[in-house]
Amino acid sequence: MDTKTNGFGDIWKDGQIVEDAPKWATYRKIQVKEFPSPFRGSADPLADSIAKAVKKMDQLKPDATTGGPVFLGTDPTLHYTYPEVKNVKMPEKGEQLDQVIDEVVNLFQGAPNWGNPLTMCNIIPQCNTAGIVASMVSQIFAPNILEGEYSYNVHKAELETAGMIANLIGWEPTKAGAIYTWGGGGCWTYAVKYGLTRVLPDSRYKGIRTDAKILCSEQAHYAQQNASDWMGIGMDNVIRIKTDPETNQMDVKDLAYVMKDLTSRGIPVATVVCTMGTTDACAFDPVAKVREVMDQYPNPKGFGKAILYCDCVVGWSWITFKHYDFEKNPLGFSAKVLPVLKRNAEMYKEIYFADAIGVDFHKLGFAPYVSSCFVYQNAKEFEDLHRRGEDAYLQVRTPYNPMYYTCEVSRTSSGSLAGWATLKYFGVEGFQAIIGGIEEVKYHLYDLIQRRDDMVVANPDDTGFITLFRPYPAGVDARKQFEEELNDPNKRSELIKHNRIIHAIGDKLYEWYREGKQINGKYTPYMSFSTGFRTTNYNRDEHDPEAVIYAIKSFPMNVFVTPEVMDHMLVCVEAARDEVIKEFNQI
């Protein structure tokens, strides 16, 4: 046994580790240089390493002049097979920092480039600079926003987010609260928990012994399944309220029918969820009318009051138009877009009636993942309802300590700093400009499609950010054909045939995106498609799984999109359609 030293104190001399120190100490001597310096003025390996990493990541982007594929880097292949990828061991000795950074950067080969204007697959925009920087710096000193002692002033980000969002909604800001959480599913989960705790207060201690119901529309996000499952209420206790086939809004008559029936049978409702924006169909439920129905049919005696939650994770930033002067139109939106903005703003004013809402800054906040925020109107009620007892190993040092009522017991500040920084960086007018700008691009595309006979917009009345359109074979009157497929059951076989073509077009576009294919010297876009964003009008009860509408999706989510980009996108869709039909004819 090597016993060169007697203990920790013996290996130091003049503040340095001695030359003949044991091996663990020589490792420590090296590792001191691998951690950020706790003092300013000295060479900081963190700053140098971040600079190297950012520069290397920048090299994955395409050249601004010559262009490049829509994915990052030059290699579109997947570098692993599953499950074999997991057959790996931790190295016995660590690698050099530069080597690890290179390996990290290499993981991004082939990943989607969200900032590329040809990326139009989903509501996943490029992150803004302030949000990225705020998220990154949160990792340097790693404040745990679980409680005040470990986060201190960093807690202002979460608290001021609550205030800023509450002010936009019209709630009293000092009485509102917010919890940054793990995503829109986390917001849904908090909403379900809020309802269960208010309606079934004993459930915190005795478990859920009553089949309380969760009501949401047919357009509600599938997070309903996650939340009801993980909260233990069960997916079978989610009741989906019918939606209007034209507007996608919750049918308040059906809601009233369901709530009246539940009340008559003594069954409580824990949470009612209004969907305030969806990925494919921009559904804004009538919140004020939903609140009226809830007041008309309260829970039976012995149960608490149901929660009204607005799932705003996709569309929350519409609330920034609440006080926009649509008469003077200071930002100069076009005559076509202005009424759309006004309509959405009017719908969003109604979230005032909610008990809580969900916000995703990583969607229409243009911030990094994950920066979702559950915002509630009555902080005292929510926090008192969910409060747990004191913890022996945590002490209260500040007035704000969410450790007593959050689901998580370790909470990164990455999301809260990113969301808060974004609110301050854009401001109300900045959000109005970027959101309105997306609508301008959307309606430009709408006009381009309207000029064609072989394509038709499948969601012309949708006021959200997506354009859903159906390319038909050349020579087919797209508008006439779509109208017949939508309404005439005798056209079912033609609908299915054209759905297959659209599915194949979507696959072809993805294949081209991955290949780095070029058309007319330009790379092809990264797009997606819907395999049933709505039913046909003769299939409203969804009895026929094939009588649904397929469509190509376009989400022009970033500020780098130009009219030329949208023109080129349609050229690529047309080329994909022609190749698909050619392949079909060869079968």
C-alpha positions in Angstrom: 0.0 0.0 0.0 1.3 3.4 -1.0 1.3 5.7 2.2 3.3 8.7 0.9 1.2 11.1 2.9 -0.7 11.0 6.2 -3.7 12.9 5.1 -5.3 15.7 3.1 -3.3 18.4 4.9 0.1 16.8 4.0 -0.3 17.1 0.3 -0.4 20.9 0.3 2.6 23.3 0.3 2.3 27.1 -0.3 -1.3 26.6 -1.5 -0.3 24.0 -4.1 -0.5 20.3 -4.3 3.0 18.8 -3.8 4.8 17.0 -6.6 4.8 13.6 -4.8 1.2 13.7 -3.9 -0.9 10.5 -4.3 -2.5 9.8 -7.7 -6.0 11.0 -6.6 -4.5 14.4 -5.7 -2.7 14.7 -9.1 -6.0 14.1 -10.8 -7.4 16.9 -8.7 -4.6 19.2 -9.8 -5.6 18.6 -13.4 -9.3 18.8 -12.7 -9.1 22.3 -11.1 -8.5 23.5 -14.7 -11.6 21.6 -16.0 -14.0 23.5 -13.8 -15.1 27.2 -14.1 -12.9 29.5 -12.0 -14.8 30.8 -8.9 -12.8 34.0 -9.2 -12.7 36.7 -11.9 -9.5 38.0 -13.4 -8.0 34.5 -14.0 -8.0 32.4 -17.1 -11.4 30.7 -17.2 -11.6 27.4 -19.0 -15.4 27.7 -19.2 -15.4 30.9 -21.3 -12.7 29.4 -23.6 -14.6 26.1 -24.0 -17.9 27.8 -24.6 -16.3 30.0 -27.3 -14.8 26.9 -28.9 -18.1 25.0 -28.8 -20.1 27.9 -30.2 -17.6 28.3 -33.0 -17.7 24.6 -33.8 -21.5 24.6 -33.7 -21.5 27.5 -36.1 -19.6 25.4 -38.6 -22.6 23.0 -38.7 -24.7 25.7 -40.3 -24.9 26.0 -44.1 -22.9 28.8 -45.8 -25.0 31.9 -46.3 -23.9 32.3 -49.9 -23.9 28.8 -51.3 -26.6 27.4 -49.0 -26.8 23.9 -47.7 -29.2 21.2 -46.5 -31.9 22.1 -43.9 -30.2 19.8 -41.4 -27.1 20.6 -39.4 -23.7 19.5 -40.7 -23.1 17.4 -43.8 -24.0 13.9 -42.6 -27.7 13.0 -42.5 -27.3 9.4 -41.3 -28.3 8.2 -37.9 -25.1 7.2 -36.0 -26.6 4.5 -33.9 -28.8 1.4 -34.0 -31.3 0.6 -31.3 -31.0 -1.1 -28.8 -27.4 -1.9 -29.5 -26.4 1.7 -28.8 -26.8 1.0 -25.1 -24.1 -1.7 -25.1 -21.4 0.8 -24.0 -19.2 1.2 -21.0 -17.9 4.3 -19.2 -14.3 4.9 -20.1 -11.7 3.9 -17.4 -9.9 7.2 -17.9 -11.4 10.5 -18.8 -11.0 12.1 -22.2 -9.5 15.5 -22.9 -12.0 18.4 -22.7 -11.5 19.4 -26.4 -12.2 15.8 -27.4 -15.4 15.7 -25.4 -16.6 19.0 -26.9 -15.9 17.7 -30.4 -18.0 14.6 -29.6 -20.8 16.7 -28.2 -20.8 18.9 -31.4 -20.8 15.8 -33.6 -24.0 14.6 -32.0 -25.7 17.5 -33.8 -24.8 16.1 -37.2 -28.1 15.7 -39.1 -30.2 17.4 -36.5 -32.9 19.8 -37.7 -31.7 23.4 -38.2 -34.7 25.3 -36.7 -33.3 28.7 -37.8 -33.3 27.6 -41.5 -36.2 29.4 -43.3 -36.9 26.1 -45.1 -37.7 24.4 -41.8 -41.6 24.4 -41.7 -42.4 21.1 -40.0 -44.0 22.2 -36.7 -44.3 25.0 -34.1 -40.6 24.7 -33.2 -39.0 28.1 -34.0 -35.5 29.3 -33.8 -34.6 30.4 -30.2 -33.9 34.1 -29.6 -30.5 35.3 -28.5 -31.5 36.6 -25.1 -33.3 33.4 -24.3 -30.3 31.3 -25.3 -27.8 33.3 -23.3 -30.1 33.4 -20.2 -30.6 29.6 -20.4 -26.8 29.0 -20.8 -25.7 31.3 -17.9 -28.1 29.5 -15.6 -25.8 26.5 -15.8 -22.7 28.3 -14.6 -23.8 28.7 -11.0 -26.7 26.3 -11.2 -29.2 28.0 -8.9 -31.9 25.5 -7.8 -35.1 27.4 -7.9 -36.7 24.9 -5.6 -36.2 27.4 -2.7 -34.9 30.8 -2.0 -31.6 30.0 -0.2 -30.2 28.2 -3.3 -31.5 30.7 -5.9 -31.8 34.0 -4.1 -32.5 36.9 -6.7 -32.7 34.4 -9.5 -36.2 33.7 -8.2 -37.2 37.1 -9.6 -37.4 35.5 -13.0 -40.2 33.1 -12.0 -42.0 35.7 -9.9 -41.8 38.5 -12.5 -43.0 36.1 -15.2 -46.1 35.5 -13.0 -46.6 39.2 -12.8 -46.0 40.0 -16.4 -48.3 37.3 -17.7 -51.0 38.1 -15.1 -50.9 41.7 -16.1 -51.4 40.7 -19.8 -54.4 38.6 -18.8 -55.9 41.2 -16.5 -55.4 39.3 -13.2 -54.1 41.0 -10.1 -50.3 40.4 -10.5 -49.4 40.4 -6.8 -52.0 37.7 -6.2 -51.0 35.4 -9.1 -48.3 32.8 -9.2 -46.2 30.7 -11.7 -44.3 27.5 -11.7 -41.8 26.7 -14.5 -42.1 23.1 -15.3 -41.2 20.3 -17.7 -43.4 21.2 -20.7 -46.9 21.6 -21.8 -47.6 18.2 -20.3 -46.3 19.4 -17.0 -48.8 22.3 -17.2 -51.6 19.9 -17.9 -50.4 17.7 -15.0 -50.5 20.7 -12.6 -54.0 21.6 -13.8 -55.2 18.1 -13.1 -53.6 18.0 -9.7 -55.0 21.5 -8.9 -58.5 20.2 -9.7 -58.1 17.0 -7.8 -56.8 18.7 -4.7 -59.5 21.4 -4.7 -62.4 19.0 -5.5 -61.1 16.0 -3.5 -59.0 17.5 -0.7 -58.6 14.1 1.1 -57.0 12.7 -2.0 -53.6 14.1 -0.9 -53.5 11.7 2.0 -55.9 8.9 1.3 -55.5 8.7 -2.5 -58.1 9.2 -5.2 -61.2 7.2 -4.1 -63.7 9.0 -6.3 -63.8 8.9 -10.0 -63.8 12.6 -10.6 -63.9 13.6 -14.3 -61.7 15.7 -16.5 -63.5 17.5 -19.3 -61.7 18.7 -22.5 -62.6 19.1 -26.1 -62.0 16.6 -28.9 -59.3 19.0 -30.1 -57.4 18.8 -26.8 -53.7 17.8 -26.8 -52.9 14.2 -26.0 -51.2 15.4 -22.8 -54.6 14.7 -21.4 -53.6 11.0 -21.4 -50.3 11.6 -19.8 -51.7 13.8 -17.0 -54.7 11.7 -16.2 -52.5 8.5 -16.2 -49.6 9.8 -14.1 -51.9 11.6 -11.7 -53.7 8.3 -11.0 -57.2 9.5 -12.0 -57.0 7.3 -15.1 -57.5 8.0 -18.8 -61.0 6.5 -18.7 -62.1 9.4 -16.5 -61.3 12.0 -19.3 -64.5 13.0 -21.1 -64.0 14.5 -24.5 -66.6 17.2 -25.3 -67.8 17.5 -28.9 -66.3 20.3 -31.0 -67.9 22.3 -33.8 -66.6 20.8 -37.1 -66.2 24.2 -38.7 -64.6 26.2 -35.9 -63.0 23.3 -33.8 -64.4 25.1 -30.7 -65.8 23.2 -27.8 -69.5 22.7 -28.1 -70.9 24.4 -25.0 -74.3 22.7 -25.5 -72.6 19.3 -25.2 -70.6 20.6 -22.3 -73.8 21.6 -20.5 -75.4 18.2 -21.3 -72.4 16.3 -19.9 -72.1 18.5 -16.7 -75.8 18.3 -16.1 -75.7 14.6 -16.4 -72.7 14.2 -14.1 -74.3 16.5 -11.5 -77.5 14.6 -11.5 -75.6 11.4 -10.8 -73.5 12.9 -8.0 -70.2 12.7 -10.0 -67.7 15.6 -9.5 -65.6 17.3 -12.2 -62.0 18.0 -11.2 -60.8 20.1 -14.1 -62.3 21.6 -17.2 -59.8 22.3 -19.9 -60.3 24.9 -22.6 -57.9 24.5 -25.6 -56.6 27.9 -26.7 -54.6 26.9 -29.8 -53.5 23.6 -31.2 -50.8 22.5 -33.6 -52.9 21.6 -36.6 -56.3 23.2 -36.1 -56.3 26.5 -34.4 -59.0 25.8 -31.8 -59.9 28.6 -29.4 -62.6 27.4 -27.0 -65.2 30.0 -25.8 -63.8 30.4 -22.3 -66.4 32.8 -21.0 -69.3 30.5 -22.0 -67.5 27.5 -20.5 -67.3 29.4 -17.2 -71.0 30.1 -17.4 -71.8 26.4 -17.9 -69.5 25.5 -15.0 -71.3 28.0 -12.7 -74.6 26.7 -13.8 -73.7 23.1 -13.0 -71.4 23.2 -9.9 -70.1 20.0 -8.3 -72.5 18.1 -6.0 -72.5 18.9 -2.3 -69.4 17.6 -0.5 -67.0 18.3 -3.3 -64.9 21.4 -4.1 -65.3 23.7 -7.1 -63.9 22.5 -10.4 -60.8 24.2 -11.9 -61.0 25.9 -15.3 -57.6 25.6 -17.0 -56.8 27.1 -20.3 -54.2 25.2 -22.4 -52.5 28.2 -24.0 -49.1 26.6 -24.5 -49.3 27.0 -28.3 -51.2 30.3 -28.6 -50.5 32.3 -25.4 -48.7 35.1 -27.1 -51.9 36.2 -28.8 -52.7 37.9 -25.5 -50.0 40.5 -26.4 -52.6 41.9 -28.9 -55.1 42.6 -26.1 -54.6 46.3 -26.1 -53.4 46.7 -29.7 -55.0 49.7 -31.5 -56.6 48.0 -34.4 -58.0 51.3 -35.7 -54.6 53.0 -35.9 -52.7 49.8 -36.7 -49.3 51.2 -35.5 -47.3 48.2 -36.8 -48.9 48.4 -40.3 -50.3 44.9 -40.7 -52.0 44.2 -44.0 -55.8 44.5 -44.5 -56.0 40.7 -44.8 -54.1 39.9 -41.6 -55.4 42.7 -39.3 -58.9 41.2 -38.8 -57.3 37.8 -38.0 -55.2 39.4 -35.3 -58.2 41.2 -33.9 -60.3 38.0 -33.8 -57.7 36.0 -32.0 -57.0 38.8 -29.6 -60.8 39.0 -28.7 -60.9 35.2 -28.2 -57.8 35.4 -26.0 -59.2 38.1 -23.7 -61.5 35.4 -22.3 -58.6 33.5 -20.6 -59.3 36.1 -17.8 -62.0 33.7 -16.6 -59.6 30.8 -16.1 -58.1 29.6 -12.8 -54.8 28.8 -14.5 -53.2 28.7 -17.9 -50.2 27.0 -19.4 -47.5 28.8 -21.4 -44.8 27.4 -23.6 -42.0 29.9 -24.1 -40.2 27.3 -26.3 -43.1 27.5 -28.8 -44.5 30.9 -29.4 -42.0 32.5 -27.0 -39.0 31.5 -29.3 -37.0 30.4 -26.2 -35.0 27.2 -25.6 -36.4 24.0 -24.4 -37.7 23.5 -21.8 -39.4 26.7 -20.7 -43.0 26.0 -19.9 -44.9 27.9 -17.2 -48.0 27.0 -15.3 -49.6 30.4 -14.3 -52.4 30.5 -11.7 -54.6 33.4 -10.7 -54.9 32.7 -7.0 -51.4 32.0 -5.6 -52.5 31.8 -2.0 -55.2 29.2 -2.7 -53.0 27.0 -5.0 -50.0 27.1 -2.8 -52.0 26.5 0.4 -53.9 23.6 -1.1 -50.6 21.8 -2.2 -48.4 22.8 0.7 -46.5 20.1 2.5 -44.9 20.2 5.9 -41.5 21.7 6.9 -38.3 19.9 5.8 -35.6 19.4 8.5 -32.7 19.9 6.1 -34.1 23.1 4.3 -34.4 26.4 5.9 -36.5 29.4 4.9 -34.2 32.3 4.1 -36.4 34.3 1.6 -40.1 35.0 1.3 -40.5 32.7 -1.8 -40.0 28.9 -1.4 -41.9 26.8 -3.8 -40.3 23.6 -2.4 -43.4 23.2 -0.3 -45.9 22.7 -3.2 -44.2 21.9 -6.5 -44.1 18.4 -8.1 -40.4 18.7 -8.7 -37.8 18.8 -5.8 -34.9 19.8 -8.1 -35.7 22.8 -10.3 -33.3 24.3 -12.9 -33.5 28.0 -13.5 -32.8 27.5 -17.2 -36.4 27.7 -18.3 -37.4 30.6 -16.0 -34.4 32.7 -17.0 -35.1 32.0 -20.7 -38.8 32.8 -20.5 -38.2 35.9 -18.4 -35.4 37.2 -20.6 -37.5 36.7 -23.7 -40.4 38.7 -22.2 -38.1 41.6 -21.5 -36.2 41.3 -24.7 -39.1 41.3 -27.1 -41.6 43.4 -25.1 -45.3 43.5 -26.1 -44.6 45.2 -29.4 -41.8 42.8 -30.3 -44.2 39.8 -29.8 -46.9 41.6 -31.8 -44.4 42.1 -34.7 -43.1 38.5 -34.8 -46.6 36.9 -34.4 -48.2 39.2 -36.9 -45.3 38.6 -39.2 -45.9 34.9 -39.2 -49.5 35.5 -40.2 -48.4 37.8 -43.0 -46.3 34.9 -44.4 -49.1 32.4 -43.9 -51.6 34.5 -45.9 -48.9 35.1 -48.6 -48.8 31.3 -49.0 -52.6 31.2 -49.0 -52.7 33.6 -51.9 -50.0 31.6 -53.8 -52.1 28.4 -53.4 -55.3 30.2 -54.4 -53.7 31.1 -57.8 -53.3 27.4 -58.5 -55.8 24.9 -59.8 -54.1 21.8 -58.5 -53.8 22.7 -54.8 -56.3 23.8 -52.2 -56.0 25.2 -48.7 -57.8 22.7 -46.4 -58.1 25.1 -43.4 -59.1 28.4 -45.0 -60.9 29.7 -41.9 -58.2 28.8 -39.5 -56.6 31.8 -37.9 -53.5 30.1 -36.4 -50.0 29.8 -37.8 -50.3 26.7 -40.0 -51.4 26.3 -43.6 -52.8 22.9 -44.3 -53.1 22.2 -48.0 -53.9 19.4 -50.4 -51.9 19.0 -53.6 -53.9 17.0 -56.3 -52.7 15.5 -59.5 -52.2 17.9 -62.4 -55.4 18.5 -64.3 -57.7 18.0 -61.2 -59.8 20.9 -60.1 -58.5 20.9 -56.5 -61.2 23.1 -55.0 -64.1 21.2 -56.6 -62.5 17.8 -55.8 -61.9 18.7 -52.2 -65.4 20.0 -51.7 -66.8 16.8 -53.0 -64.5 14.6 -50.9 -65.4 16.6 -47.8 -69.1 16.3 -48.2 -70.0 13.4 -50.5 -69.7 9.8 -49.1 -69.8 8.6 -52.7 -66.4 10.2 -53.1 -64.9 8.2 -50.3 -62.7 6.1 -52.5 -61.3 9.1 -54.3 -60.6 10.8 -50.9 -58.7 7.7 -49.7 -56.7 7.6 -53.0 -55.7 11.3 -52.7 -54.9 10.8 -49.0 -52.5 8.1 -50.0 -50.9 10.5 -52.5 -50.6 13.2 -49.9 -49.0 10.8 -47.4 -46.5 9.8 -50.1 -45.7 13.4 -50.9 -45.0 14.0 -47.2 -42.7 11.0 -47.1 -41.0 12.1 -50.3 -40.3 15.6 -49.0 -38.9 14.1 -45.8 -36.7 11.8 -47.9 -35.4 14.7 -50.0 -34.8 16.8 -46.9 -32.7 14.0 -45.5 -30.8 13.5 -48.8 -30.0 17.1 -49.2 -31.8 17.2 -52.5 -31.8 20.3 -54.6 -34.4 21.6 -57.0 -33.5 24.5 -59.3 -30.2 24.8 -57.4 -32.0 25.2 -54.0 -32.3 22.7 -51.2 -35.8 21.2 -50.5 -37.7 22.1 -47.3 -38.3 20.2 -44.1 -42.1 19.8 -43.9 -44.6 17.4 -42.4 -48.2 16.3 -43.0 -51.4 15.5 -41.1 -53.0 12.1 -41.4 -56.4 13.4 -40.3 -56.6 16.9 -38.8 -60.3 16.7 -39.3 -63.0 14.3 -40.4 -65.3 14.6 -43.5 -68.6 16.2 -42.9 -70.3 12.8 -43.2 -68.0 11.2 -40.6 -68.4 13.6 -37.7 -69.0 10.7 -35.3 -65.6 9.3 -36.5 -67.1 5.9 -37.2 -65.0 5.6 -40.4 -61.2 5.9 -39.6 -60.4 6.4 -43.3 -62.9 9.2 -44.0 -60.5 11.9 -42.7 -58.6 14.7 -44.3 -54.9 14.4 -45.0 -52.9 17.6 -45.7 -49.3 18.9 -46.2 -48.3 21.3 -43.3 -46.5 24.6 -43.5 -45.3 26.3 -40.3 -43.3 29.4 -41.4 -42.2 30.0 -37.9 -39.0 32.1 -38.1 -38.0 35.6 -39.1 -35.8 34.4 -41.9 -38.6 33.4 -44.2 -39.0 35.4 -47.4 -41.6 35.4 -50.2 -39.0 33.6 -52.4 -38.7 30.8 -49.8 -42.5 30.2 -49.9 -42.5 30.2 -53.7 -39.7 27.6 -53.7 -41.5 25.5 -51.2 -44.5 25.1 -53.5 -42.2 24.3 -56.4 -40.8 21.4 -54.3 -44.2 20.2 -53.2 -45.3 20.1 -56.9 -42.1 18.2 -57.8 -42.7 15.7 -55.0 -46.3 15.2 -56.1 -45.3 14.6 -59.7 -42.6 12.0 -58.7 -45.0 10.3 -56.3 -47.7 10.0 -59.0 -45.1 8.7 -61.5 -44.1 6.0 -58.9 -47.8 5.1 -58.2 -48.4 4.7 -62.0 -45.5 2.2 -62.1 -47.0 -0.1 -59.5 
